[in-house]
């Protein structure tokens, strides 16, 4: 997912970012959705089944 797409999702939830990184924005979206803000953290393997970011998260972890 591109940063532009992520920022579009954030904006739809009322979150505006200018110089934030991908993980910061996604974690903020997770908090706004009432989910654990675990994107690309050691808690990611305990993520919720319905997390929209799961596939992106695991790919991000493997890259890092």
PQR file of N, CA, C, O and H, with PARSE charges and radii, in Angstrom:
ATOM      1  N   UNK A   1       0.854  -1.163   0.000 -0.4000 1.5000
ATOM      2  CA  UNK A   1       0.000   0.000   0.000 -0.0000 2.0000
ATOM      3  C   UNK A   1       0.905   1.233   0.000  0.5500 1.7000
ATOM      4  O   UNK A   1       1.890   1.292   0.736 -0.5500 1.4000
ATOM      5  N   UNK A   2       0.566   2.193  -0.815 -0.4000 1.5000
ATOM      6  CA  UNK A   2       1.383   3.396  -0.907 -0.0000 2.0000
ATOM      7  C   UNK A   2       1.084   4.357   0.247  0.5500 1.7000
ATOM      8  O   UNK A   2       0.035   4.272   0.887 -0.5500 1.4000
ATOM      9  H   UNK A   2      -0.234   2.145  -1.413  0.4000 1.0000
ATOM     10  N   UNK A   3       2.011   5.257   0.495 -0.4000 1.5000
ATOM     11  CA  UNK A   3       1.797   6.269   1.542 -0.0000 2.0000
ATOM     12  C   UNK A   3       0.578   7.127   1.209  0.5500 1.7000
ATOM     13  O   UNK A   3      -0.168   7.520   2.106 -0.5500 1.4000
ATOM     14  H   UNK A   3       2.863   5.326  -0.025  0.4000 1.0000
ATOM     15  N   UNK A   4       0.378   7.412  -0.050 -0.4000 1.5000
ATOM     16  CA  UNK A   4      -0.773   8.202  -0.461 -0.0000 2.0000
ATOM     17  C   UNK A   4      -2.074   7.496  -0.079  0.5500 1.7000
ATOM     18  O   UNK A   4      -3.008   8.134   0.407 -0.5500 1.4000
ATOM     19  H   UNK A   4       0.984   7.092  -0.779  0.4000 1.0000
ATOM     20  N   UNK A   5      -2.136   6.201  -0.292 -0.4000 1.5000
ATOM     21  CA  UNK A   5      -3.325   5.427   0.063 -0.0000 2.0000
ATOM     22  C   UNK A   5      -3.523   5.396   1.576  0.5500 1.7000
ATOM     23  O   UNK A   5      -4.646   5.523   2.064 -0.5500 1.4000
ATOM     24  H   UNK A   5      -1.377   5.682  -0.686  0.4000 1.0000
ATOM     25  N   UNK A   6      -2.435   5.227   2.308 -0.4000 1.5000
ATOM     26  CA  UNK A   6      -2.512   5.195   3.774 -0.0000 2.0000
ATOM     27  C   UNK A   6      -2.980   6.541   4.309  0.5500 1.7000
ATOM     28  O   UNK A   6      -3.827   6.598   5.201 -0.5500 1.4000
ATOM     29  H   UNK A   6      -1.523   5.124   1.911  0.4000 1.0000
ATOM     30  N   UNK A   7      -2.430   7.623   3.768 -0.4000 1.5000
ATOM     31  CA  UNK A   7      -2.837   8.965   4.209 -0.0000 2.0000
ATOM     32  C   UNK A   7      -4.303   9.243   3.866  0.5500 1.7000
ATOM     33  O   UNK A   7      -4.990   9.952   4.601 -0.5500 1.4000
ATOM     34  H   UNK A   7      -1.742   7.577   3.043  0.4000 1.0000
ATOM     35  N   UNK A   8      -4.774   8.694   2.768 -0.4000 1.5000
ATOM     36  CA  UNK A   8      -6.182   8.854   2.387 -0.0000 2.0000
ATOM     37  C   UNK A   8      -7.088   8.175   3.419  0.5500 1.7000
ATOM     38  O   UNK A   8      -8.118   8.729   3.805 -0.5500 1.4000
ATOM     39  H   UNK A   8      -4.217   8.118   2.170  0.4000 1.0000
ATOM     40  N   UNK A   9      -6.703   6.978   3.861 -0.4000 1.5000
ATOM     41  CA  UNK A   9      -7.465   6.272   4.901 -0.0000 2.0000
ATOM     42  C   UNK A   9      -7.437   7.076   6.194  0.5500 1.7000
ATOM     43  O   UNK A   9      -8.460   7.231   6.860 -0.5500 1.4000
ATOM     44  H   UNK A   9      -5.866   6.529   3.547  0.4000 1.0000
ATOM     45  N   UNK A  10      -6.257   7.586   6.546 -0.4000 1.5000
ATOM     46  CA  UNK A  10      -6.123   8.389   7.764 -0.0000 2.0000
ATOM     47  C   UNK A  10      -7.010   9.631   7.693  0.5500 1.7000
ATOM     48  O   UNK A  10      -7.711   9.957   8.651 -0.5500 1.4000
ATOM     49  H   UNK A  10      -5.426   7.459   6.005  0.4000 1.0000
ATOM     50  N   UNK A  11      -6.974  10.309   6.572 -0.4000 1.5000
ATOM     51  CA  UNK A  11      -7.772  11.526   6.402 -0.0000 2.0000
ATOM     52  C   UNK A  11      -9.264  11.228   6.543  0.5500 1.7000
ATOM     53  O   UNK A  11     -10.003  12.025   7.122 -0.5500 1.4000
ATOM     54  H   UNK A  11      -6.404  10.044   5.794  0.4000 1.0000
ATOM     55  N   UNK A  12      -9.706  10.094   6.020 -0.4000 1.5000
ATOM     56  CA  UNK A  12     -11.110   9.707   6.120 -0.0000 2.0000
ATOM     57  C   UNK A  12     -11.525   9.492   7.575  0.5500 1.7000
ATOM     58  O   UNK A  12     -12.706   9.583   7.911 -0.5500 1.4000
ATOM     59  H   UNK A  12      -9.106   9.448   5.549  0.4000 1.0000
ATOM     60  N   UNK A  13     -10.546   9.207   8.431 -0.4000 1.5000
ATOM     61  CA  UNK A  13     -10.816   9.013   9.857 -0.0000 2.0000
ATOM     62  C   UNK A  13     -10.544  10.275  10.660  0.5500 1.7000
ATOM     63  O   UNK A  13     -10.589  10.255  11.890 -0.5500 1.4000
ATOM     64  H   UNK A  13      -9.587   9.133   8.158  0.4000 1.0000
ATOM     65  N   UNK A  14     -10.258  11.386   9.960 -0.4000 1.5000
ATOM     66  CA  UNK A  14     -10.031  12.655  10.623 -0.0000 2.0000
ATOM     67  C   UNK A  14      -8.604  12.854  11.113  0.5500 1.7000
ATOM     68  O   UNK A  14      -8.342  13.741  11.925 -0.5500 1.4000
ATOM     69  H   UNK A  14     -10.221  11.403   8.961  0.4000 1.0000
ATOM     70  N   UNK A  15      -7.686  12.036  10.626 -0.4000 1.5000
ATOM     71  CA  UNK A  15      -6.285  12.123  11.027 -0.0000 2.0000
ATOM     72  C   UNK A  15      -5.481  12.758   9.894  0.5500 1.7000
ATOM     73  O   UNK A  15      -5.558  12.309   8.751 -0.5500 1.4000
ATOM     74  H   UNK A  15      -7.898  11.315   9.966  0.4000 1.0000
ATOM     75  N   UNK A  16      -4.720  13.787  10.203 -0.4000 1.5000
ATOM     76  CA  UNK A  16      -3.920  14.476   9.203 -0.0000 2.0000
ATOM     77  C   UNK A  16      -2.445  14.380   9.588  0.5500 1.7000
ATOM     78  O   UNK A  16      -2.078  14.662  10.729 -0.5500 1.4000
ATOM     79  H   UNK A  16      -4.658  14.152  11.132  0.4000 1.0000
ATOM     80  N   UNK A  17      -1.605  13.984   8.642 -0.4000 1.5000
ATOM     81  CA  UNK A  17      -0.171  13.853   8.875 -0.0000 2.0000
ATOM     82  C   UNK A  17       0.582  14.543   7.751  0.5500 1.7000
ATOM     83  O   UNK A  17       0.151  14.533   6.598 -0.5500 1.4000
ATOM     84  H   UNK A  17      -1.903  13.755   7.715  0.4000 1.0000
ATOM     85  N   UNK A  18       1.712  15.142   8.103 -0.4000 1.5000
ATOM     86  CA  UNK A  18       2.536  15.786   7.087 -0.0000 2.0000
ATOM     87  C   UNK A  18       3.894  15.110   6.964  0.5500 1.7000
ATOM     88  O   UNK A  18       4.325  14.799   5.853 -0.5500 1.4000
ATOM     89  H   UNK A  18       2.062  15.151   9.040  0.4000 1.0000
ATOM     90  N   UNK A  19       4.571  14.879   8.070 -0.4000 1.5000
ATOM     91  CA  UNK A  19       5.918  14.314   8.019 -0.0000 2.0000
ATOM     92  C   UNK A  19       6.041  13.017   8.814  0.5500 1.7000
ATOM     93  O   UNK A  19       7.138  12.668   9.249 -0.5500 1.4000
ATOM     94  H   UNK A  19       4.221  15.132   8.972  0.4000 1.0000
ATOM     95  N   UNK A  20       4.965  12.317   9.008 -0.4000 1.5000
ATOM     96  CA  UNK A  20       4.988  11.080   9.788 -0.0000 2.0000
ATOM     97  C   UNK A  20       5.330   9.899   8.887  0.5500 1.7000
ATOM     98  O   UNK A  20       5.055   9.914   7.687 -0.5500 1.4000
ATOM     99  H   UNK A  20       4.073  12.601   8.655  0.4000 1.0000
ATOM    100  N   UNK A  21       5.928   8.890   9.479 -0.4000 1.5000
ATOM    101  CA  UNK A  21       6.257   7.673   8.750 -0.0000 2.0000
ATOM    102  C   UNK A  21       5.070   6.722   8.671  0.5500 1.7000
ATOM    103  O   UNK A  21       4.037   6.919   9.312 -0.5500 1.4000
ATOM    104  H   UNK A  21       6.152   8.878  10.454  0.4000 1.0000
ATOM    105  N   UNK A  22       5.254   5.702   7.875 -0.4000 1.5000
ATOM    106  CA  UNK A  22       4.208   4.712   7.628 -0.0000 2.0000
ATOM    107  C   UNK A  22       3.712   4.062   8.917  0.5500 1.7000
ATOM    108  O   UNK A  22       2.505   3.964   9.135 -0.5500 1.4000
ATOM    109  H   UNK A  22       6.092   5.542   7.355  0.4000 1.0000
ATOM    110  N   UNK A  23       4.629   3.620   9.770 -0.4000 1.5000
ATOM    111  CA  UNK A  23       4.210   2.929  10.990 -0.0000 2.0000
ATOM    112  C   UNK A  23       3.434   3.849  11.916  0.5500 1.7000
ATOM    113  O   UNK A  23       2.450   3.427  12.523 -0.5500 1.4000
ATOM    114  H   UNK A  23       5.610   3.699   9.593  0.4000 1.0000
ATOM    115  N   UNK A  24       3.857   5.086  12.034 -0.4000 1.5000
ATOM    116  CA  UNK A  24       3.163   6.054  12.895 -0.0000 2.0000
ATOM    117  C   UNK A  24       1.738   6.278  12.417  0.5500 1.7000
ATOM    118  O   UNK A  24       0.801   6.298  13.214 -0.5500 1.4000
ATOM    119  H   UNK A  24       4.657   5.429  11.541  0.4000 1.0000
ATOM    120  N   UNK A  25       1.584   6.443  11.128 -0.4000 1.5000
ATOM    121  CA  UNK A  25       0.251   6.699  10.573 -0.0000 2.0000
ATOM    122  C   UNK A  25      -0.650   5.479  10.758  0.5500 1.7000
ATOM    123  O   UNK A  25      -1.796   5.612  11.188 -0.5500 1.4000
ATOM    124  H   UNK A  25       2.345   6.427  10.480  0.4000 1.0000
ATOM    125  N   UNK A  26      -0.143   4.309  10.440 -0.4000 1.5000
ATOM    126  CA  UNK A  26      -0.962   3.099  10.557 -0.0000 2.0000
ATOM    127  C   UNK A  26      -1.339   2.842  12.011  0.5500 1.7000
ATOM    128  O   UNK A  26      -2.480   2.477  12.294 -0.5500 1.4000
ATOM    129  H   UNK A  26       0.788   4.201  10.091  0.4000 1.0000
ATOM    130  N   UNK A  27      -0.410   3.023  12.929 -0.4000 1.5000
ATOM    131  CA  UNK A  27      -0.735   2.831  14.354 -0.0000 2.0000
ATOM    132  C   UNK A  27      -1.794   3.827  14.807  0.5500 1.7000
ATOM    133  O   UNK A  27      -2.655   3.485  15.618 -0.5500 1.4000
ATOM    134  H   UNK A  27       0.517   3.320  12.700  0.4000 1.0000
ATOM    135  N   UNK A  28      -1.743   5.039  14.302 -0.4000 1.5000
ATOM    136  CA  UNK A  28      -2.768   6.035  14.644 -0.0000 2.0000
ATOM    137  C   UNK A  28      -4.127   5.626  14.099  0.5500 1.7000
ATOM    138  O   UNK A  28      -5.148   5.797  14.764 -0.5500 1.4000
ATOM    139  H   UNK A  28      -1.044   5.317  13.643  0.4000 1.0000
ATOM    140  N   UNK A  29      -4.135   5.087  12.893 -0.4000 1.5000
ATOM    141  CA  UNK A  29      -5.389   4.587  12.310 -0.0000 2.0000
ATOM    142  C   UNK A  29      -5.922   3.439  13.158  0.5500 1.7000
ATOM    143  O   UNK A  29      -7.119   3.376  13.440 -0.5500 1.4000
ATOM    144  H   UNK A  29      -3.305   4.947  12.353  0.4000 1.0000
ATOM    145  N   UNK A  30      -5.041   2.535  13.564 -0.4000 1.5000
ATOM    146  CA  UNK A  30      -5.470   1.411  14.404 -0.0000 2.0000
ATOM    147  C   UNK A  30      -6.121   1.929  15.694  0.5500 1.7000
ATOM    148  O   UNK A  30      -7.176   1.437  16.092 -0.5500 1.4000
ATOM    149  H   UNK A  30      -4.069   2.586  13.335  0.4000 1.0000
ATOM    150  N   UNK A  31      -5.503   2.910  16.342 -0.4000 1.5000
ATOM    151  CA  UNK A  31      -6.078   3.472  17.578 -0.0000 2.0000
ATOM    152  C   UNK A  31      -7.432   4.114  17.295  0.5500 1.7000
ATOM    153  O   UNK A  31      -8.369   3.959  18.078 -0.5500 1.4000
ATOM    154  H   UNK A  31      -4.645   3.310  16.018  0.4000 1.0000
ATOM    155  N   UNK A  32      -7.538   4.835  16.179 -0.4000 1.5000
ATOM    156  CA  UNK A  32      -8.802   5.479  15.817 -0.0000 2.0000
ATOM    157  C   UNK A  32      -9.906   4.451  15.567  0.5500 1.7000
ATOM    158  O   UNK A  32     -11.086   4.743  15.758 -0.5500 1.4000
ATOM    159  H   UNK A  32      -6.777   4.961  15.543  0.4000 1.0000
ATOM    160  N   UNK A  33      -9.520   3.255  15.142 -0.4000 1.5000
ATOM    161  CA  UNK A  33     -10.483   2.183  14.894 -0.0000 2.0000
ATOM    162  C   UNK A  33     -10.785   1.375  16.152  0.5500 1.7000
ATOM    163  O   UNK A  33     -11.609   0.461  16.120 -0.5500 1.4000
ATOM    164  H   UNK A  33      -8.561   3.018  14.987  0.4000 1.0000
ATOM    165  N   UNK A  34     -10.125   1.705  17.253 -0.4000 1.5000
ATOM    166  CA  UNK A  34     -10.349   0.985  18.496 -0.0000 2.0000
ATOM    167  C   UNK A  34      -9.576  -0.322  18.584  0.5500 1.7000
ATOM    168  O   UNK A  34      -9.897  -1.182  19.403 -0.5500 1.4000
ATOM    169  H   UNK A  34      -9.455   2.448  17.279  0.4000 1.0000
ATOM    170  N   UNK A  35      -8.558  -0.474  17.741 -0.4000 1.5000
ATOM    171  CA  UNK A  35      -7.731  -1.676  17.735 -0.0000 2.0000
ATOM    172  C   UNK A  35      -6.431  -1.418  18.496  0.5500 1.7000
ATOM    173  O   UNK A  35      -6.107  -0.276  18.820 -0.5500 1.4000
ATOM    174  H   UNK A  35      -8.297   0.225  17.076  0.4000 1.0000
ATOM    175  N   UNK A  36      -5.701  -2.479  18.772 -0.4000 1.5000
ATOM    176  CA  UNK A  36      -4.370  -2.331  19.349 -0.0000 2.0000
ATOM    177  C   UNK A  36      -3.464  -1.711  18.299  0.5500 1.7000
ATOM    178  O   UNK A  36      -3.531  -2.069  17.123 -0.5500 1.4000
ATOM    179  H   UNK A  36      -5.964  -3.407  18.509  0.4000 1.0000
ATOM    180  N   UNK A  37      -2.626  -0.793  18.717 -0.4000 1.5000
ATOM    181  CA  UNK A  37      -1.708  -0.138  17.776 -0.0000 2.0000
ATOM    182  C   UNK A  37      -0.403  -0.932  17.694  0.5500 1.7000
ATOM    183  O   UNK A  37       0.646  -0.500  18.173 -0.5500 1.4000
ATOM    184  H   UNK A  37      -2.571  -0.502  19.672  0.4000 1.0000
ATOM    185  N   UNK A  38      -0.505  -2.092  17.078 -0.4000 1.5000
ATOM    186  CA  UNK A  38       0.595  -3.063  17.099 -0.0000 2.0000
ATOM    187  C   UNK A  38       1.310  -3.211  15.761  0.5500 1.7000
ATOM    188  O   UNK A  38       2.152  -4.096  15.616 -0.5500 1.4000
ATOM    189  H   UNK A  38      -1.356  -2.443  16.689  0.4000 1.0000
ATOM    190  N   UNK A  39       0.999  -2.378  14.794 -0.4000 1.5000
ATOM    191  CA  UNK A  39       1.598  -2.524  13.469 -0.0000 2.0000
ATOM    192  C   UNK A  39       3.125  -2.545  13.556  0.5500 1.7000
ATOM    193  O   UNK A  39       3.739  -1.611  14.072 -0.5500 1.4000
ATOM    194  H   UNK A  39       0.314  -1.659  14.913  0.4000 1.0000
ATOM    195  N   UNK A  40       3.723  -3.613  13.049 -0.4000 1.5000
ATOM    196  CA  UNK A  40       5.183  -3.783  12.970 -0.0000 2.0000
ATOM    197  C   UNK A  40       5.865  -3.706  14.334  0.5500 1.7000
ATOM    198  O   UNK A  40       6.969  -3.175  14.453 -0.5500 1.4000
ATOM    199  H   UNK A  40       3.224  -4.371  12.630  0.4000 1.0000
ATOM    200  N   UNK A  41       5.206  -4.235  15.358 -0.4000 1.5000
ATOM    201  CA  UNK A  41       5.809  -4.312  16.687 -0.0000 2.0000
ATOM    202  C   UNK A  41       5.931  -5.774  17.082  0.5500 1.7000
ATOM    203  O   UNK A  41       5.500  -6.668  16.353 -0.5500 1.4000
ATOM    204  H   UNK A  41       4.309  -4.666  15.261  0.4000 1.0000
ATOM    205  N   UNK A  42       6.520  -6.002  18.233 -0.4000 1.5000
ATOM    206  CA  UNK A  42       6.641  -7.383  18.723 -0.0000 2.0000
ATOM    207  C   UNK A  42       5.272  -7.972  19.065  0.5500 1.7000
ATOM    208  O   UNK A  42       5.138  -9.188  19.197 -0.5500 1.4000
ATOM    209  H   UNK A  42       6.870  -5.276  18.825  0.4000 1.0000
ATOM    210  N   UNK A  43       4.259  -7.121  19.208 -0.4000 1.5000
ATOM    211  CA  UNK A  43       2.898  -7.593  19.504 -0.0000 2.0000
ATOM    212  C   UNK A  43       2.123  -7.975  18.257  0.5500 1.7000
ATOM    213  O   UNK A  43       0.983  -8.426  18.361 -0.5500 1.4000
ATOM    214  H   UNK A  43       4.367  -6.133  19.100  0.4000 1.0000
ATOM    215  N   UNK A  44       2.707  -7.809  17.089 -0.4000 1.5000
ATOM    216  CA  UNK A  44       1.994  -8.031  15.831 -0.0000 2.0000
ATOM    217  C   UNK A  44       1.479  -9.461  15.683  0.5500 1.7000
ATOM    218  O   UNK A  44       0.428  -9.675  15.077 -0.5500 1.4000
ATOM    219  H   UNK A  44       3.634  -7.442  17.005  0.4000 1.0000
ATOM    220  N   UNK A  45       2.192 -10.428  16.219 -0.4000 1.5000
ATOM    221  CA  UNK A  45       1.763 -11.824  16.093 -0.0000 2.0000
ATOM    222  C   UNK A  45       0.522 -12.120  16.922  0.5500 1.7000
ATOM    223  O   UNK A  45      -0.103 -13.168  16.756 -0.5500 1.4000
ATOM    224  H   UNK A  45       3.046 -10.254  16.711  0.4000 1.0000
ATOM    225  N   UNK A  46       0.162 -11.204  17.812 -0.4000 1.5000
ATOM    226  CA  UNK A  46      -1.032 -11.351  18.636 -0.0000 2.0000
ATOM    227  C   UNK A  46      -2.178 -10.518  18.077  0.5500 1.7000
ATOM    228  O   UNK A  46      -3.141 -10.227  18.786 -0.5500 1.4000
ATOM    229  H   UNK A  46       0.669 -10.353  17.947  0.4000 1.0000
ATOM    230  N   UNK A  47      -2.077 -10.140  16.826 -0.4000 1.5000
ATOM    231  CA  UNK A  47      -3.057  -9.205  16.267 -0.0000 2.0000
ATOM    232  C   UNK A  47      -4.455  -9.807  16.182  0.5500 1.7000
ATOM    233  O   UNK A  47      -4.650 -11.020  16.259 -0.5500 1.4000
ATOM    234  H   UNK A  47      -1.294 -10.376  16.250  0.4000 1.0000
ATOM    235  N   UNK A  48      -5.386  -8.932  16.023 -0.4000 1.5000
ATOM    236  CA  UNK A  48      -6.786  -9.324  15.946 -0.0000 2.0000
ATOM    237  C   UNK A  48      -7.093  -9.869  14.556  0.5500 1.7000
ATOM    238  O   UNK A  48      -6.551  -9.385  13.562 -0.5500 1.4000
ATOM    239  H   UNK A  48      -5.228  -7.947  15.960  0.4000 1.0000
ATOM    240  N   UNK A  49      -7.939 -10.850  14.488 -0.4000 1.5000
ATOM    241  CA  UNK A  49      -8.281 -11.504  13.225 -0.0000 2.0000
ATOM    242  C   UNK A  49      -8.803 -10.527  12.177  0.5500 1.7000
ATOM    243  O   UNK A  49      -8.515 -10.674  10.989 -0.5500 1.4000
ATOM    244  H   UNK A  49      -8.379 -11.243  15.295  0.4000 1.0000
ATOM    245  N   UNK A  50      -9.564  -9.538  12.613 -0.4000 1.5000
ATOM    246  CA  UNK A  50     -10.198  -8.628  11.665 -0.0000 2.0000
ATOM    247  C   UNK A  50      -9.355  -7.404  11.340  0.5500 1.7000
ATOM    248  O   UNK A  50      -9.868  -6.424  10.799 -0.5500 1.4000
ATOM    249  H   UNK A  50      -9.798  -9.419  13.577  0.4000 1.0000
ATOM    250  N   UNK A  51      -8.079  -7.450  11.663 -0.4000 1.5000
ATOM    251  CA  UNK A  51      -7.223  -6.290  11.417 -0.0000 2.0000
ATOM    252  C   UNK A  51      -6.972  -6.129   9.916  0.5500 1.7000
ATOM    253  O   UNK A  51      -6.485  -7.043   9.250 -0.5500 1.4000
ATOM    254  H   UNK A  51      -7.662  -8.246  12.103  0.4000 1.0000
ATOM    255  N   UNK A  52      -7.307  -4.975   9.413 -0.4000 1.5000
ATOM    256  CA  UNK A  52      -7.129  -4.633   8.007 -0.0000 2.0000
ATOM    257  C   UNK A  52      -5.650  -4.633   7.619  0.5500 1.7000
ATOM    258  O   UNK A  52      -5.314  -4.882   6.461 -0.5500 1.4000
ATOM    259  H   UNK A  52      -7.703  -4.233   9.954  0.4000 1.0000
ATOM    260  N   UNK A  53      -4.772  -4.358   8.572 -0.4000 1.5000
ATOM    261  CA  UNK A  53      -3.353  -4.152   8.312 -0.0000 2.0000
ATOM    262  C   UNK A  53      -2.512  -5.422   8.437  0.5500 1.7000
ATOM    263  O   UNK A  53      -1.295  -5.363   8.257 -0.5500 1.4000
ATOM    264  H   UNK A  53      -5.045  -4.155   9.513  0.4000 1.0000
ATOM    265  N   UNK A  54      -3.113  -6.543   8.735 -0.4000 1.5000
ATOM    266  CA  UNK A  54      -2.368  -7.776   9.028 -0.0000 2.0000
ATOM    267  C   UNK A  54      -1.396  -8.153   7.907  0.5500 1.7000
ATOM    268  O   UNK A  54      -0.212  -8.362   8.173 -0.5500 1.4000
ATOM    269  H   UNK A  54      -4.101  -6.591   8.881  0.4000 1.0000
ATOM    270  N   UNK A  55      -1.856  -8.243   6.693 -0.4000 1.5000
ATOM    271  CA  UNK A  55      -1.001  -8.644   5.575 -0.0000 2.0000
ATOM    272  C   UNK A  55       0.136  -7.638   5.387  0.5500 1.7000
ATOM    273  O   UNK A  55       1.294  -8.025   5.232 -0.5500 1.4000
ATOM    274  H   UNK A  55      -2.818  -8.074   6.477  0.4000 1.0000
ATOM    275  N   UNK A  56      -0.191  -6.383   5.402 -0.4000 1.5000
ATOM    276  CA  UNK A  56       0.805  -5.314   5.254 -0.0000 2.0000
ATOM    277  C   UNK A  56       1.822  -5.366   6.398  0.5500 1.7000
ATOM    278  O   UNK A  56       3.018  -5.176   6.178 -0.5500 1.4000
ATOM    279  H   UNK A  56      -1.131  -6.068   5.528  0.4000 1.0000
ATOM    280  N   UNK A  57       1.353  -5.617   7.590 -0.4000 1.5000
ATOM    281  CA  UNK A  57       2.192  -5.676   8.778 -0.0000 2.0000
ATOM    282  C   UNK A  57       3.221  -6.792   8.675  0.5500 1.7000
ATOM    283  O   UNK A  57       4.414  -6.564   8.877 -0.5500 1.4000
ATOM    284  H   UNK A  57       0.381  -5.772   7.768  0.4000 1.0000
ATOM    285  N   UNK A  58       2.765  -7.988   8.365 -0.4000 1.5000
ATOM    286  CA  UNK A  58       3.678  -9.120   8.283 -0.0000 2.0000
ATOM    287  C   UNK A  58       4.691  -8.944   7.164  0.5500 1.7000
ATOM    288  O   UNK A  58       5.846  -9.347   7.306 -0.5500 1.4000
ATOM    289  H   UNK A  58       1.796  -8.174   8.202  0.4000 1.0000
ATOM    290  N   UNK A  59       4.275  -8.348   6.050 -0.4000 1.5000
ATOM    291  CA  UNK A  59       5.205  -8.064   4.952 -0.0000 2.0000
ATOM    292  C   UNK A  59       6.248  -7.032   5.398  0.5500 1.7000
ATOM    293  O   UNK A  59       7.429  -7.152   5.070 -0.5500 1.4000
ATOM    294  H   UNK A  59       3.337  -8.020   5.934  0.4000 1.0000
ATOM    295  N   UNK A  60       5.807  -6.033   6.135 -0.4000 1.5000
ATOM    296  CA  UNK A  60       6.702  -4.977   6.631 -0.0000 2.0000
ATOM    297  C   UNK A  60       7.720  -5.554   7.598  0.5500 1.7000
ATOM    298  O   UNK A  60       8.894  -5.188   7.558 -0.5500 1.4000
ATOM    299  H   UNK A  60       4.848  -5.935   6.401  0.4000 1.0000
ATOM    300  N   UNK A  61       7.286  -6.438   8.453 -0.4000 1.5000
ATOM    301  CA  UNK A  61       8.188  -7.079   9.428 -0.0000 2.0000
ATOM    302  C   UNK A  61       9.227  -7.913   8.696  0.5500 1.7000
ATOM    303  O   UNK A  61      10.399  -7.886   9.071 -0.5500 1.4000
ATOM    304  H   UNK A  61       6.332  -6.735   8.486  0.4000 1.0000
ATOM    305  N   UNK A  62       8.839  -8.648   7.672 -0.4000 1.5000
ATOM    306  CA  UNK A  62       9.772  -9.486   6.937 -0.0000 2.0000
ATOM    307  C   UNK A  62      10.814  -8.664   6.190  0.5500 1.7000
ATOM    308  O   UNK A  62      11.954  -9.099   6.032 -0.5500 1.4000
ATOM    309  H   UNK A  62       7.886  -8.670   7.368  0.4000 1.0000
ATOM    310  N   UNK A  63      10.424  -7.471   5.726 -0.4000 1.5000
ATOM    311  CA  UNK A  63      11.349  -6.583   5.018 -0.0000 2.0000
ATOM    312  C   UNK A  63      12.414  -6.042   5.963  0.5500 1.7000
ATOM    313  O   UNK A  63      13.579  -5.895   5.592 -0.5500 1.4000
ATOM    314  H   UNK A  63       9.497  -7.118   5.854  0.4000 1.0000
ATOM    315  N   UNK A  64      11.987  -5.744   7.209 -0.4000 1.5000
ATOM    316  CA  UNK A  64      12.858  -5.093   8.195 -0.0000 2.0000
ATOM    317  C   UNK A  64      13.819  -6.013   8.760  0.5500 1.7000
ATOM    318  O   UNK A  64      14.625  -5.623   9.604 -0.5500 1.4000
ATOM    319  H   UNK A  64      11.041  -5.864   7.510  0.4000 1.0000
TER
END
